[in-house]
């Protein structure tokens, strides 16, 4: 492995990982109990959709100062293996969801965005830097998006 190369068995560029995430989404219900955090299941779905829109360059948050300082070092640790994201990880304000959301509409929207991201492959990823981690290569976006979805599906026990 080359220095700086990320390693993860799971990413949204892998059909099996996409199938796994979509199956877990099917098992989620509006009444699924969260294990941590404050979002409802429907808000979580909207939040994850916004994350994929960020990866595609449709949402372009500014770089956070703390991310400019420690983001590159944390990125190497966060993307290097299959370790899940930590509970209550910080998020960009653009991805914070408030108010009521329609669960089925949000699940359908997220499923469509997952399919779009996977089908577009590396060319569908933005070159706009991540708010915390900074510049990401397409394979890093794909790993991060899988880990983000996994994190929030675990949050709701699926």
N, C-alpha and C positions, 0 to 999 in steps of 0.2 A: 504494500500500500504506500502511496506517495504521501509526503508530508502535506497536511491540510486537507486530505481527502476525507469525505464523510463516509460512514459505513452504517447502513441500516438495512435490515431485511425487508422493511416495509416502507412503501411510498405510494403515492397516488398515480404513479406511472406504471404500476404493476396491477394487472387485471385481478389477480387473486386478492390483493389488498383492497381494491375498489369493491369487489363482491363482498368481502368481509364487512367493510364499513356500511354498505347498503343493507346488509342483513341485520346488522346491529341497529340501524336506523328503523327498520321495520319492526323490531321488538320494542322500541321506545313508545311510550304512550303519554298522553297529556298529563296523566296522573303519576308518572314515574317520579319517585322521590329523589331529590338531590342529596348527595353525600356531603357536599360542601358548597359554598358560594351562595349567591342570592338570586340568580336567574331562575325563571320558570323553564320548563322543558321547551316551550315555544320560543321564549327569548333566546335560549341556548341555540336553537336551530337557526334563528335569524343571525345571531352572533357568528356562528360557523359559516353561514353564507357570506357574511361580510368579510370574513377571513379569506375565503376563496376569491372574492372580488378584489381584495387587496393583492393577492398573489397574481391576479390577472392584470393588475394595473388600473382597475376601475375606481378603487379607493386608494388615495395616495397620501398617507399621513406623513407629517413632517418628522424628521429624526428627533428622537428624545435625547436630551443632553446626557443622561446617564448611559444611554445606549451608545453614544459616541465614545464614551469613556471605557465602558466595560463590555459592550455588546460583542465585539469580535472574539474576545476570550470566552464569553458565555456561549456564543454560537458553536464554537468547537466542541464544547462539552455537551450542549443540548442536542446536537445532531450526530454525534459520533456513534451512538449505539441505539439499542431499542429501549433504553430507559424511558419510562413515561415522563411527561411534563409534570412539574410539581403542582400541588394544589394551590389555589389562590394566586397563580402567577399573574403579574401585572398585564394590562392590555392597553392598547391605544384607545383614546376616547372615541375615535371613529367607529370602534367595534363594540362600544357599550350600548346595550339595548335596554330601553325602558318602555313602559306602557304595555298594554295587552297585545299579544300577537295571536294569529290564527294558527293553531298547531298543524293542521293538515296542509294548509297553504305553505307554511314555512318548511315542512318536511319535503313537500314536492319541489319547492324552490331549491332547497339544499341538494336533493338528489339530482336535479338537473344540472346544478353547478358542479357537482362532483363528476358527472358524466362529461360535461363540457371540458373541465380541467384535464381529465384523463385523456380524452380524445384529442385535445389540442397538443398535448405533449409539451416538450421543452419550448416550442415556439409560442405557446400560449402564456408563458410566464413573463412578468414585468421585469424591466431592468431598473425600475424605481427601487431605491433601497428600502428595506424593512425598517420600521420606526425604531426598533431596538437593536436588531442584529446588524443592520447595514446592508451592503450589497449581498445578494444571494444568487447563486447559480441556479438554473432550473432544477437540477436534481436536489438541491438544498430546499427550494420551495416545495417540491413534491414530498420530501421527507417531513418538512415542517407542517405541511397541511395534513398529512396522515397523522402525525403526532398530535396536532391540535384537535382533530376530530376524535381521535382515540381518547384524549384527555377529557373532552366533554361528554363522550359516551360513557366513560367510566364515572364521571361526575353523577350520571343518572342511572348507574348500575347496569348498563348494557355493554 
